[in-house]
Structures are given as C-alpha cells and as structure tokens.
Amino acid sequence: MPDVASFDPRKLDPISSAHYERNGYPFREWAWLRKNDPVSMITHPGYDPFWAITKHADIIELSKQPNLFLNEPRLAVFNNSVPPPPEATIRHLLNMDPPDHGQYRNVAAKRFTPRAVQTWASKVQRITDEVLDDCSQRNSGDFVQDISARITIAVIAEMLGVPASDRGLLFRWTNEVIAPEDPEYQTGGNPEATLEKARIELFQYFDAMSKDRRANPRDDIVSVVASGAVDGAPLGPVELLSYYLLVVVAGNETTRNAMTGGMLAFLENPGEWEKLQANPDLLDLAVEEVVRWTTPVIQFCRTATRDYPLRDKVIRKGESACLFYPSANRDEEVFADGDVFRIDRDPNRHLAFGVGEHVCLGAHLARLELRCAFAALRERLRSAELSGPVERARSSFVGGIKRAPMRWQITGSLG
C-alpha cells in the first residue's frame, strides 16, 4: 500500500493532467482519500469543483442508479481549457442517459457480444502475428508504436471497414481527442482547437464512408450504424457520426494502453511472467489482472438529479460525482493486496470496464485482443527490457502511454 501516513493532504491533486503525465496515476492520493475522505469535495485550480468517489462500493452504488446519476451534462472532469464541444455537436453512448442510451447501444450491440467477438479470434490472431513477425526482424523498438498501437488500430480499422492506408488517421485522431492538452498532440494551437479539429476531420471522413455504405453495404460496423435505426428512424447526423467517434477512440485507446501497461507490469514483476510461461491456463486470469492493474479509463462523472446522501456527505442536486476507477480497483476492502500485480488473482472484481448499464460495450473485444497479444508474447518473447524512459500522455481521463522503448528478442512466426 502506498505510504499515506506521511502524505500532506494540502498537496492533494487527484486530477491535474500534468500530474498524471509526470508521475503516473496518483495512487497515494487515492489511498489517502479512501482511508480519510472517500467522498471528498475537490476544488482545484483550472477545474470546476467535483466530488471524488474513490471506494469500490460507492462507485457501484452510484453507477447502478442511472436515473438518479446522469452522464449528462458532465462526461468527465476536464480542465477548463478543454470546454465541452458546442451544444448538439456530439452525442454518443457515453453522454446518453435512459431511455436513449439503451436504444442507441442496441444499434451495434450485436457486433460486440461474446459470440460475435469470438468470430474475430482468428483475425485478431493474424494481426497480432503479423505485427510480431515484423518486430522479430529487429532487437529493439517502441512497444506502443510498434506493437500495441499497431494491433489495436488494425483490429478496430478492420471491424469498421477502414482501409489499412488510413489507419494512421485513426491513431492521430484518438490521441488528439483523448489528450488535447498534450503539446505533442496539439494541432490547432490550443486544447480546444485541437479537439474540435480532430472531431471535424473524423466526422467528415465517416460521413463520406457512411454515405458509401448506405449505397454499398458491407459486413462492417460502419454499414451497421449507417443502416441502424432508433424508434424506426435512421440515426440523426450527430448521433451517427458520434457513434463512429466513440468506436474509434474507445476501440483503440483503452486496449492499447492496457496492453502496454500490462507489458510494463510483467517487466516490473518478472516472477509473474515466469508464472504465465509455466502455466498457460492462467492466461484468462492474467488478462483480468492486466485490466485491473492498468485501468485505462481513469474517471467518468455522474450528475445528481436530487440530493443524495453518501457516507457522511450529501451530493447536492446538480453536483458532479467523479468516479475514480483505478482507485476502486485497489480498494483494500475488496483487494487485500491490491497494490500487488498477481496474475492468478481469483476472484477479481475489478471495475475497469465500468458497471451498470454503461458497462463497456467493447469489453469482450478488449479481452480478446489482450488474450491474443499475451498468448503470442508468451510463446515468442524470449527477453525484453526497457531501453529508455516511459512517457505518459498529459491526460487525467485516459491513462495514455505514449512511448515505452524496449530491447527485445522475439522469435519468428510459429506458423
């Protein structure tokens, strides 16, 4: 457990994106909050006030009451330099509430069921093997750029029907949408302009694609959404294009960072890598532990529709409750050794995919990609070590890892 006895609460900072970029997740702050003030009103320069919800049970309690705690109007806690998009320009599953959320989720839900995702197993394995085949030709690289990003972008691009030549666009747009405060990703001069530019470019791209798919439908998600309907009517232009935005960003960013963070966890805990090599039956449990350990989505907000007592506090109507999932996934009341990476953890009641009706639509796909990646690495990775500093994105929304330079020995294709 992080040292909280010596922690000075006057220095508490669970939210600034620069803090995450420099130091990674603020586990010591979260541990202090869980112990001393699990429902804490946070006021931090540059951010509108919010309640920090850090306990596993409390996040479940709020998440299972979607009519009392709404996703609108505050999706997450962002710096005020990144204001919400102009009204009526983005509307997707993450900022919808009942009954719209369920109706729009059903438009593509059948593509993400366990059975539907399993039909992609051979394709995901092929993509993974191709990426590792390429990396086997050299003894060093960047795990993000050369492995995790390439796998996840290729998978979501093929599912959407995006040609291989345009995968780089998806990669750039996701970085700009998730971390517009990061100077490396800014293309519009400031965070707000960067975010808006990425949104417009993505919308224009998928608007043209959806028009083509209506005329020439294929077996891909763009065709499914383009021909989808809610209450018997086609999706409106904002909802249609926002759907693609969500699939592109969520389908790449989160799994990519879980894969990278999982590899870093194995490097830091070589005994767990040896355990996986000795026992392939641990693979599924290892995937769940990687997801718990990394928890790529850091936080979402819920807005109270009425005064609500929680522990010794009252969340007032209209106030924001920020749900910190990585904190919940180290909660001492649920995970006795939560600060230990242990691939045989069972049960593993993590909340990394959310809980309630907003549980991640792509959770089964993420598990498949992680399973294929670590199964292949288990067989083919002979050695690996960091060759430089790990660089993190300037974001307190998604735990983005920009670079993880490594030296490695990867064997050639097993096929």
VEXLUMTOR-137027 format. One record per residue (C-alpha): chain; x, y, z; residue in one letter. Coordinates in Angstrom, 2 decimals. Each point is the difference from the previous one (the first is absolute). Layout:
! VEXLUMTOR-137027
+----+---------+---------+---------+----+
: ch :    east :   north :      up : aa :
+----+---------+---------+---------+----+
:  A :       X :       Y :       Z :  a :
...
+----+---------+---------+---------+----+
! end
This chain:
! VEXLUMTOR-137027
+----+---------+---------+---------+----+
: ch :    east :   north :      up : aa :
+----+---------+---------+---------+----+
:  A :    0.00 :    0.00 :    0.00 :  m :
:  A :    1.32 :    3.50 :   -0.79 :  p :
:  A :    1.35 :    1.94 :    2.96 :  d :
:  A :   -2.92 :    2.18 :    1.10 :  v :
:  A :    1.19 :    0.70 :    3.55 :  a :
:  A :    2.46 :    2.62 :   -1.21 :  s :
:  A :   -2.26 :    1.39 :   -2.69 :  f :
:  A :   -0.87 :    3.69 :    0.32 :  d :
:  A :   -3.67 :    0.41 :   -1.01 :  p :
:  A :    0.64 :    3.66 :   -0.77 :  r :
:  A :    1.91 :   -1.25 :   -3.05 :  k :
:  A :   -2.87 :   -2.20 :   -1.14 :  l :
:  A :   -0.29 :   -0.07 :   -3.79 :  d :
:  A :   -2.03 :   -2.87 :   -1.42 :  p :
:  A :   -0.93 :    1.69 :   -3.27 :  i :
:  A :    2.51 :    2.28 :   -1.74 :  s :
:  A :    1.13 :   -1.47 :   -3.30 :  s :
:  A :    3.57 :    1.24 :    0.44 :  a :
:  A :    0.22 :   -1.97 :    3.26 :  h :
:  A :   -0.99 :   -3.20 :   -1.84 :  y :
:  A :    2.48 :    0.72 :   -2.78 :  e :
:  A :    2.89 :    0.46 :    2.44 :  r :
:  A :   -0.80 :   -2.60 :    2.63 :  n :
:  A :   -2.52 :   -2.47 :   -1.37 :  g :
:  A :   -3.13 :   -0.86 :    1.95 :  y :
:  A :   -0.27 :    1.73 :    3.42 :  p :
:  A :   -0.35 :   -3.21 :    2.00 :  f :
:  A :    1.23 :    1.63 :    3.21 :  r :
:  A :   -2.64 :    2.75 :   -0.26 :  e :
:  A :   -2.73 :   -2.56 :   -0.67 :  w :
:  A :    1.15 :   -2.19 :    2.89 :  a :
:  A :   -0.10 :    3.01 :    2.33 :  w :
:  A :   -3.48 :    0.92 :   -1.22 :  l :
:  A :   -1.32 :   -3.55 :    0.40 :  r :
:  A :    1.25 :   -0.06 :    3.58 :  k :
:  A :   -0.82 :    3.55 :    1.11 :  n :
:  A :   -2.56 :    1.59 :   -2.32 :  d :
:  A :   -1.48 :   -2.47 :   -2.53 :  p :
:  A :   -2.70 :    2.47 :   -1.10 :  v :
:  A :    2.05 :    3.17 :   -0.30 :  s :
:  A :   -0.85 :    3.38 :   -1.50 :  m :
:  A :    2.96 :    0.99 :   -2.18 :  i :
:  A :    0.70 :    3.56 :   -1.05 :  t :
:  A :    3.06 :    0.28 :   -2.19 :  h :
:  A :    1.20 :    2.97 :   -2.09 :  p :
:  A :   -1.18 :   -0.28 :   -3.60 :  g :
:  A :   -2.71 :   -2.57 :    0.77 :  y :
:  A :   -3.63 :    0.37 :    1.02 :  d :
:  A :   -0.67 :   -1.49 :    3.46 :  p :
:  A :   -0.95 :   -3.67 :    0.27 :  f :
:  A :   -0.48 :   -2.78 :    2.52 :  w :
:  A :    2.82 :   -2.58 :   -0.18 :  a :
:  A :   -1.48 :   -3.50 :    0.41 :  i :
:  A :    2.83 :   -2.42 :    0.75 :  t :
:  A :   -1.56 :   -3.11 :    1.59 :  k :
:  A :   -1.02 :   -3.11 :   -1.94 :  h :
:  A :   -3.42 :   -0.32 :    1.68 :  a :
:  A :   -0.87 :    3.67 :   -0.50 :  d :
:  A :    0.79 :   -0.08 :   -3.71 :  i :
:  A :   -2.26 :   -3.04 :   -0.38 :  i :
:  A :   -2.76 :    1.70 :    2.00 :  e :
:  A :   -0.04 :    3.13 :   -2.15 :  l :
:  A :    0.49 :   -1.84 :   -3.31 :  s :
:  A :   -3.00 :   -2.24 :    0.56 :  k :
:  A :   -2.37 :    2.95 :    0.32 :  q :
:  A :    0.06 :    1.54 :   -3.50 :  p :
:  A :   -3.20 :    1.93 :    0.57 :  n :
:  A :    1.39 :    1.71 :    3.09 :  l :
:  A :    3.56 :    0.53 :   -1.25 :  f :
:  A :    0.15 :    1.15 :   -3.61 :  l :
:  A :    2.83 :   -0.11 :   -2.51 :  n :
:  A :   -1.14 :    3.34 :   -1.34 :  e :
:  A :    1.00 :    2.78 :    0.11 :  p :
:  A :    3.52 :   -0.70 :    1.36 :  r :
:  A :    1.63 :   -3.03 :   -1.59 :  l :
:  A :    3.21 :    0.21 :    2.03 :  a :
:  A :    2.17 :    2.49 :    1.86 :  v :
:  A :    1.98 :    1.95 :   -2.57 :  f :
:  A :    2.11 :    3.11 :    0.32 :  n :
:  A :   -1.93 :    3.15 :   -0.79 :  n :
:  A :    2.36 :    0.52 :   -2.94 :  s :
:  A :   -1.85 :   -2.93 :   -1.60 :  v :
:  A :   -3.64 :    1.12 :    0.09 :  p :
:  A :   -2.75 :   -2.36 :   -1.15 :  p :
:  A :   -0.64 :   -0.07 :   -3.76 :  p :
:  A :   -2.59 :    2.48 :   -1.26 :  p :
:  A :   -3.51 :   -1.06 :    0.93 :  e :
:  A :   -1.55 :   -2.63 :   -2.29 :  a :
:  A :    3.31 :   -0.83 :   -1.74 :  t :
:  A :    0.80 :   -3.26 :    1.84 :  i :
:  A :   -2.49 :   -2.53 :    1.34 :  r :
:  A :    1.10 :   -3.57 :    0.59 :  h :
:  A :   -0.50 :   -2.80 :    2.52 :  l :
:  A :    2.29 :    1.53 :    2.61 :  l :
:  A :   -2.09 :    3.14 :    0.39 :  n :
:  A :   -3.43 :   -1.57 :   -0.47 :  m :
:  A :   -2.37 :   -0.94 :    2.80 :  d :
:  A :   -3.07 :   -2.28 :    0.11 :  p :
:  A :   -1.96 :   -0.72 :   -2.07 :  p :
:  A :    2.11 :    1.26 :   -2.93 :  d :
:  A :    3.15 :   -1.76 :    1.15 :  h :
:  A :   -1.45 :   -3.50 :   -0.27 :  g :
:  A :   -1.63 :    0.68 :   -3.36 :  q :
:  A :    3.18 :    1.34 :   -1.58 :  y :
:  A :    2.17 :   -2.66 :    1.61 :  r :
:  A :   -2.12 :   -2.66 :   -1.69 :  n :
:  A :    0.87 :    1.40 :   -3.44 :  v :
:  A :    3.40 :   -1.73 :    0.06 :  a :
:  A :   -0.20 :   -2.17 :    3.13 :  a :
:  A :   -0.29 :   -3.26 :   -1.95 :  k :
:  A :    3.46 :    0.63 :   -1.46 :  r :
:  A :    1.54 :   -0.06 :    3.48 :  f :
:  A :   -1.64 :   -3.02 :    1.65 :  t :
:  A :    2.35 :   -2.81 :    1.13 :  p :
:  A :   -1.14 :   -2.20 :   -2.91 :  r :
:  A :    0.44 :    2.75 :   -2.60 :  a :
:  A :    3.40 :    1.01 :    1.35 :  v :
:  A :    1.19 :   -3.61 :   -0.03 :  q :
:  A :   -0.47 :   -0.10 :   -3.78 :  t :
:  A :    2.81 :    2.57 :   -0.11 :  w :
:  A :    2.46 :   -2.19 :    1.92 :  a :
:  A :    1.84 :   -1.26 :   -3.08 :  s :
:  A :    0.21 :    3.52 :   -1.49 :  k :
:  A :    1.33 :    1.50 :    3.23 :  v :
:  A :    2.52 :   -2.83 :    0.24 :  q :
:  A :    1.09 :    0.61 :   -3.61 :  r :
:  A :    0.48 :    3.72 :    0.66 :  i :
:  A :    1.93 :   -0.72 :    3.20 :  t :
:  A :    2.28 :   -2.50 :   -1.74 :  d :
:  A :    0.66 :    2.38 :   -2.89 :  e :
:  A :    1.01 :    2.77 :    2.39 :  v :
:  A :    2.30 :   -2.29 :    1.99 :  l :
:  A :    1.47 :   -1.45 :   -3.21 :  d :
:  A :    1.04 :    3.51 :   -0.97 :  d :
:  A :    1.45 :    0.71 :    3.44 :  c :
:  A :    1.96 :   -3.27 :   -0.05 :  s :
:  A :    2.15 :    1.50 :   -2.77 :  q :
:  A :    1.64 :    2.42 :    2.46 :  r :
:  A :    1.08 :   -0.06 :    3.63 :  n :
:  A :   -1.47 :    3.27 :    1.24 :  s :
:  A :   -2.88 :    2.37 :   -0.48 :  g :
:  A :   -2.83 :    1.78 :    1.72 :  d :
:  A :   -2.62 :   -2.35 :    1.42 :  f :
:  A :   -2.72 :    2.62 :   -0.55 :  v :
:  A :    0.77 :    1.04 :   -3.56 :  q :
:  A :    1.22 :   -3.40 :   -1.21 :  d :
:  A :   -2.27 :   -2.46 :    1.80 :  i :
:  A :   -2.99 :    1.09 :    2.09 :  s :
:  A :   -1.16 :    2.92 :   -2.15 :  a :
:  A :    0.47 :   -1.94 :   -3.22 :  r :
:  A :   -2.05 :   -2.94 :    1.25 :  i :
:  A :   -2.89 :    2.00 :    1.43 :  t :
:  A :   -0.25 :    2.47 :   -2.88 :  i :
:  A :    0.06 :   -2.84 :   -2.54 :  a :
:  A :   -2.75 :   -1.90 :    1.80 :  v :
:  A :   -2.39 :    2.93 :    0.36 :  i :
:  A :    0.77 :    1.18 :   -3.56 :  a :
:  A :   -0.92 :   -3.41 :   -1.42 :  e :
:  A :   -3.17 :   -0.16 :    2.09 :  m :
:  A :   -1.05 :    3.45 :   -1.20 :  l :
:  A :    1.00 :   -0.68 :   -3.59 :  g :
:  A :    2.71 :    2.68 :   -0.08 :  v :
:  A :    2.75 :   -0.80 :   -2.54 :  p :
:  A :    3.50 :   -0.74 :    1.27 :  a :
:  A :    1.31 :    3.17 :   -1.65 :  s :
:  A :   -2.13 :    2.14 :    2.34 :  d :
:  A :    0.92 :   -1.65 :    3.30 :  r :
:  A :    2.41 :    2.83 :    0.77 :  g :
:  A :   -2.91 :    2.43 :   -0.04 :  l :
:  A :   -1.83 :   -2.00 :    2.65 :  l :
:  A :    3.12 :   -0.04 :    2.17 :  f :
:  A :    0.45 :    3.76 :   -0.27 :  r :
:  A :   -3.65 :    0.82 :    0.65 :  w :
:  A :   -0.17 :   -2.15 :    3.11 :  t :
:  A :    3.08 :    1.64 :    1.50 :  n :
:  A :   -1.36 :    3.48 :   -0.70 :  e :
:  A :   -3.44 :   -0.80 :    1.43 :  v :
:  A :    1.28 :   -1.70 :    3.15 :  i :
:  A :    2.92 :    2.31 :    0.84 :  a :
:  A :   -0.56 :    3.42 :   -1.63 :  p :
:  A :    1.95 :    1.63 :    2.85 :  e :
:  A :    3.15 :   -1.89 :   -1.01 :  d :
:  A :    2.23 :    2.37 :   -2.01 :  p :
:  A :    1.17 :   -2.89 :   -2.16 :  e :
:  A :   -3.53 :   -0.60 :   -1.27 :  y :
:  A :   -1.14 :    3.59 :   -0.40 :  q :
:  A :   -0.70 :    0.85 :   -3.62 :  t :
:  A :   -2.34 :    2.93 :    0.48 :  g :
:  A :    2.14 :    2.22 :    2.20 :  g :
:  A :   -1.81 :   -0.77 :    3.24 :  n :
:  A :   -1.95 :   -2.89 :    1.59 :  p :
:  A :   -3.45 :    1.21 :   -1.04 :  e :
:  A :    1.00 :    0.59 :   -3.62 :  a :
:  A :    1.84 :   -3.33 :   -0.17 :  t :
:  A :   -3.03 :   -1.89 :    1.24 :  l :
:  A :   -2.36 :    1.78 :   -2.37 :  e :
:  A :    2.29 :   -0.51 :   -3.01 :  k :
:  A :    0.29 :   -3.74 :    0.70 :  a :
:  A :   -3.77 :   -0.31 :    0.45 :  r :
:  A :   -0.77 :    1.77 :   -3.27 :  i :
:  A :    2.57 :   -2.01 :   -1.98 :  e :
:  A :   -1.30 :   -3.28 :    1.39 :  l :
:  A :   -3.61 :    0.99 :   -0.66 :  f :
:  A :    0.77 :    0.95 :   -3.59 :  q :
:  A :    1.83 :   -3.27 :   -0.58 :  y :
:  A :   -2.77 :   -2.20 :    1.37 :  f :
:  A :   -2.77 :    2.06 :   -1.57 :  d :
:  A :    1.44 :   -0.87 :   -3.42 :  a :
:  A :    0.44 :   -3.64 :    1.06 :  m :
:  A :   -3.54 :   -0.35 :    1.32 :  s :
:  A :   -1.46 :    1.44 :   -3.21 :  k :
:  A :    1.97 :   -2.58 :   -1.98 :  d :
:  A :   -1.13 :   -2.85 :    2.30 :  r :
:  A :   -3.66 :    0.92 :   -0.36 :  r :
:  A :    0.39 :   -0.42 :   -3.74 :  a :
:  A :    2.42 :   -2.92 :    0.23 :  n :
:  A :   -0.38 :   -1.74 :    3.37 :  p :
:  A :    2.72 :   -2.32 :    1.26 :  r :
:  A :    0.51 :   -2.23 :    2.99 :  d :
:  A :    1.47 :    2.71 :    2.22 :  d :
:  A :   -1.02 :    2.28 :    2.86 :  i :
:  A :   -0.24 :    3.11 :   -2.18 :  v :
:  A :   -2.67 :   -1.76 :   -2.05 :  s :
:  A :   -1.82 :   -1.18 :    3.14 :  v :
:  A :   -0.16 :    3.49 :    1.51 :  v :
:  A :   -0.74 :    1.71 :   -3.32 :  a :
:  A :   -3.02 :   -2.24 :   -0.48 :  s :
:  A :   -0.97 :   -0.02 :    3.68 :  g :
:  A :   -3.23 :    1.38 :    1.39 :  a :
:  A :   -1.45 :    1.24 :    3.30 :  v :
:  A :   -3.77 :    0.08 :    0.37 :  d :
:  A :   -0.24 :   -0.96 :   -3.66 :  g :
:  A :    1.98 :    3.01 :   -1.24 :  a :
:  A :    3.62 :    0.15 :   -1.24 :  p :
:  A :    2.54 :    1.50 :    2.37 :  l :
:  A :    0.26 :    3.77 :   -0.26 :  g :
:  A :    3.25 :    1.40 :   -1.39 :  p :
:  A :    1.41 :    0.95 :    3.42 :  v :
:  A :   -0.83 :   -3.36 :    1.57 :  e :
:  A :    1.24 :   -1.88 :   -3.07 :  l :
:  A :    3.39 :    1.68 :   -0.16 :  l :
:  A :    0.41 :    0.05 :    3.78 :  s :
:  A :   -0.46 :   -3.78 :   -0.04 :  y :
:  A :    3.04 :   -0.37 :   -2.23 :  y :
:  A :    1.99 :    2.40 :    2.18 :  l :
:  A :   -0.69 :   -2.11 :    3.06 :  l :
:  A :    0.85 :   -3.30 :   -1.72 :  v :
:  A :    3.25 :    1.37 :   -1.41 :  v :
:  A :    1.22 :    1.55 :    3.25 :  v :
:  A :   -1.22 :   -2.66 :    2.44 :  a :
:  A :    0.96 :   -2.85 :   -2.30 :  g :
:  A :    3.60 :    1.13 :   -0.21 :  n :
:  A :    1.07 :    2.13 :    2.91 :  e :
:  A :   -1.05 :   -2.11 :    2.96 :  t :
:  A :    1.15 :   -3.42 :   -1.24 :  t :
:  A :    3.27 :    1.42 :   -1.28 :  r :
:  A :    0.82 :    1.43 :    3.42 :  n :
:  A :   -1.07 :   -3.17 :    1.82 :  a :
:  A :    2.29 :   -2.03 :   -2.26 :  m :
:  A :    2.94 :    2.34 :    0.52 :  t :
:  A :   -0.60 :    0.34 :    3.72 :  g :
:  A :   -0.33 :   -3.76 :    0.31 :  g :
:  A :    3.37 :   -0.53 :   -1.68 :  m :
:  A :    1.57 :    2.55 :    2.35 :  l :
:  A :   -1.55 :   -1.81 :    2.97 :  a :
:  A :    1.58 :   -3.27 :   -1.14 :  f :
:  A :    3.40 :    1.70 :   -0.37 :  l :
:  A :   -0.33 :    1.37 :    3.53 :  e :
:  A :   -1.18 :   -3.38 :    1.31 :  n :
:  A :    2.08 :   -2.64 :   -1.84 :  p :
:  A :   -1.24 :   -2.71 :    2.34 :  g :
:  A :   -3.51 :    0.46 :   -1.39 :  e :
:  A :    1.32 :   -0.34 :   -3.55 :  w :
:  A :    1.72 :   -3.22 :    0.97 :  e :
:  A :   -3.24 :   -1.17 :    1.60 :  k :
:  A :   -1.89 :    0.65 :   -3.27 :  l :
:  A :    2.65 :   -1.76 :   -2.06 :  q :
:  A :   -0.19 :   -3.03 :    2.26 :  a :
:  A :   -3.79 :   -0.14 :    0.05 :  n :
:  A :   -1.92 :    1.08 :   -3.14 :  p :
:  A :   -3.27 :   -0.76 :    1.78 :  d :
:  A :    0.52 :    3.25 :    1.93 :  l :
:  A :   -0.44 :    2.08 :   -3.14 :  l :
:  A :   -3.61 :    1.05 :    0.58 :  d :
:  A :    0.67 :    0.90 :    3.63 :  l :
:  A :    3.12 :    1.89 :   -1.11 :  a :
:  A :   -2.05 :    2.06 :   -2.45 :  v :
:  A :   -2.41 :    1.01 :    2.78 :  e :
:  A :    2.90 :    0.95 :    2.25 :  e :
:  A :    1.58 :    2.07 :   -2.78 :  v :
:  A :   -3.30 :    1.84 :   -0.45 :  v :
:  A :   -0.35 :    0.58 :    3.77 :  r :
:  A :    3.61 :    1.07 :    0.38 :  w :
:  A :   -0.04 :    2.47 :   -2.90 :  t :
:  A :   -3.64 :    1.21 :    0.13 :  t :
:  A :    0.47 :    2.17 :   -3.13 :  p :
:  A :   -3.17 :    2.09 :    0.47 :  v :
:  A :    0.76 :    2.07 :    3.07 :  i :
:  A :   -3.27 :    1.75 :    0.67 :  q :
:  A :   -3.51 :    0.86 :   -1.11 :  f :
:  A :   -2.46 :    2.38 :    1.63 :  c :
:  A :   -3.60 :   -0.36 :    1.09 :  r :
:  A :   -2.29 :    2.95 :    0.77 :  t :
:  A :   -2.50 :   -0.33 :    2.83 :  a :
:  A :   -3.67 :    0.60 :   -0.81 :  t :
:  A :   -0.83 :    0.48 :    3.68 :  r :
:  A :    1.78 :    0.30 :    3.33 :  d :
:  A :    1.58 :   -3.35 :    0.80 :  y :
:  A :    1.68 :   -1.06 :    3.26 :  p :
:  A :    3.17 :   -2.03 :   -0.40 :  l :
:  A :    1.98 :   -1.02 :    3.09 :  r :
:  A :    0.25 :    3.17 :    2.09 :  d :
:  A :   -0.58 :    2.45 :   -2.87 :  k :
:  A :   -2.89 :    1.17 :   -2.14 :  v :
:  A :    0.44 :    0.36 :   -3.75 :  i :
:  A :   -2.32 :    2.86 :   -0.87 :  r :
:  A :   -2.24 :    0.12 :   -3.04 :  k :
:  A :    2.01 :    1.17 :   -3.01 :  g :
:  A :    3.39 :   -0.82 :    1.53 :  e :
:  A :    2.52 :   -2.29 :   -1.71 :  s :
:  A :    1.24 :   -3.28 :    1.40 :  a :
:  A :    3.27 :   -1.12 :   -1.60 :  c :
:  A :    0.43 :   -3.78 :    0.04 :  l :
:  A :    3.70 :   -0.94 :    0.27 :  f :
:  A :    0.16 :   -3.57 :   -1.30 :  y :
:  A :    3.74 :   -0.66 :    0.64 :  p :
:  A :   -0.55 :    0.92 :    3.63 :  s :
:  A :   -2.92 :   -2.43 :    0.27 :  a :
:  A :    2.19 :   -2.69 :   -1.50 :  n :
:  A :    2.48 :    0.34 :    2.88 :  r :
:  A :   -2.62 :    0.34 :    2.73 :  d :
:  A :    1.28 :   -1.83 :    3.08 :  e :
:  A :   -3.50 :   -1.23 :    0.89 :  e :
:  A :   -0.22 :   -1.91 :   -3.30 :  v :
:  A :    3.64 :   -0.72 :   -0.88 :  f :
:  A :    2.03 :   -0.90 :    3.09 :  a :
:  A :    3.21 :    0.27 :   -2.02 :  d :
:  A :   -1.23 :    2.41 :   -2.66 :  g :
:  A :    3.41 :    1.64 :   -0.43 :  d :
:  A :    1.46 :   -3.33 :   -1.08 :  v :
:  A :   -0.10 :   -1.18 :   -3.62 :  f :
:  A :   -1.05 :   -3.64 :    0.27 :  r :
:  A :   -1.17 :   -1.84 :   -3.14 :  i :
:  A :   -1.71 :   -2.83 :    1.87 :  d :
:  A :   -2.33 :    2.39 :    1.84 :  r :
:  A :   -3.38 :   -1.65 :    0.33 :  d :
:  A :   -2.57 :    1.38 :    0.55 :  p :
:  A :    0.86 :    3.32 :   -1.62 :  n :
:  A :   -2.91 :    2.38 :    0.45 :  r :
:  A :    1.57 :    2.92 :   -1.85 :  h :
:  A :   -2.04 :    2.86 :   -1.43 :  l :
:  A :    2.31 :    0.85 :   -2.89 :  a :
:  A :   -2.79 :   -0.56 :   -2.54 :  f :
:  A :   -2.49 :    1.95 :    2.08 :  g :
:  A :   -3.14 :   -1.31 :    1.64 :  v :
:  A :   -3.72 :    0.36 :   -0.55 :  g :
:  A :   -1.61 :    0.82 :   -3.30 :  e :
:  A :    3.05 :    1.94 :   -1.18 :  h :
:  A :    2.30 :   -3.01 :    0.25 :  v :
:  A :    2.45 :    0.09 :   -2.91 :  c :
:  A :   -1.58 :   -1.15 :   -3.27 :  l :
:  A :    3.37 :   -1.22 :   -1.27 :  g :
:  A :    1.11 :   -1.89 :    3.12 :  a :
:  A :   -0.07 :   -3.42 :   -1.71 :  h :
:  A :    2.00 :    1.33 :   -2.96 :  l :
:  A :    2.58 :    1.54 :    2.33 :  a :
:  A :    0.38 :   -3.32 :    1.82 :  r :
:  A :    0.45 :   -1.82 :   -3.30 :  l :
:  A :    2.72 :    2.39 :   -1.18 :  e :
:  A :    1.84 :   -0.21 :    3.31 :  l :
:  A :   -0.31 :   -3.78 :    0.10 :  r :
:  A :    1.39 :   -0.35 :   -3.54 :  c :
:  A :    2.84 :    2.43 :    0.69 :  a :
:  A :    1.21 :   -1.55 :    3.23 :  f :
:  A :   -0.47 :   -3.54 :   -1.28 :  a :
:  A :    2.21 :    0.83 :   -2.98 :  a :
:  A :    2.55 :    1.87 :    2.12 :  l :
:  A :    0.09 :   -2.90 :    2.43 :  r :
:  A :    1.09 :   -2.28 :   -2.84 :  e :
:  A :    2.22 :    2.36 :   -1.94 :  r :
:  A :    1.54 :    2.55 :    2.35 :  l :
:  A :    3.34 :   -1.36 :    1.15 :  r :
:  A :    1.13 :    3.15 :    1.84 :  s :
:  A :   -1.00 :    3.62 :    0.46 :  a :
:  A :    1.22 :    2.98 :    1.97 :  e :
:  A :   -0.59 :    3.73 :   -0.01 :  l :
:  A :    2.60 :    1.95 :   -1.94 :  s :
:  A :   -1.20 :    3.48 :    0.92 :  g :
:  A :   -2.56 :    1.90 :    2.08 :  p :
:  A :   -3.70 :   -0.73 :   -0.31 :  v :
:  A :   -1.89 :    3.10 :   -1.16 :  e :
:  A :   -3.61 :    0.61 :    1.00 :  r :
:  A :   -2.61 :    2.21 :   -1.66 :  a :
:  A :   -1.15 :    3.18 :    1.68 :  r :
:  A :   -3.45 :   -1.30 :    0.91 :  s :
:  A :   -1.95 :   -0.78 :    3.15 :  s :
:  A :   -2.82 :   -1.62 :   -1.99 :  f :
:  A :    1.79 :   -2.95 :   -1.61 :  v :
:  A :    3.32 :   -1.35 :    1.23 :  g :
:  A :    1.82 :    0.44 :   -3.27 :  g :
:  A :    3.51 :   -1.37 :   -0.46 :  i :
:  A :    1.65 :    1.73 :   -2.94 :  k :
:  A :    3.31 :   -1.84 :   -0.08 :  r :
:  A :    1.50 :   -3.09 :    1.57 :  a :
:  A :    3.41 :   -0.56 :   -1.67 :  p :
:  A :    1.28 :   -3.53 :    0.37 :  m :
:  A :    2.65 :   -2.45 :   -1.04 :  r :
:  A :   -1.50 :   -3.38 :   -0.82 :  w :
:  A :    0.55 :   -3.38 :   -1.54 :  q :
:  A :   -3.09 :   -1.24 :   -1.83 :  i :
:  A :    0.08 :   -3.25 :   -1.93 :  t :
:  A :   -1.29 :   -0.33 :   -3.55 :  g :
:  A :   -3.51 :   -1.16 :   -0.88 :  s :
:  A :   -1.10 :   -3.30 :    1.52 :  l :
:  A :   -2.09 :   -0.70 :   -3.04 :  g :
+----+---------+---------+---------+----+
! end
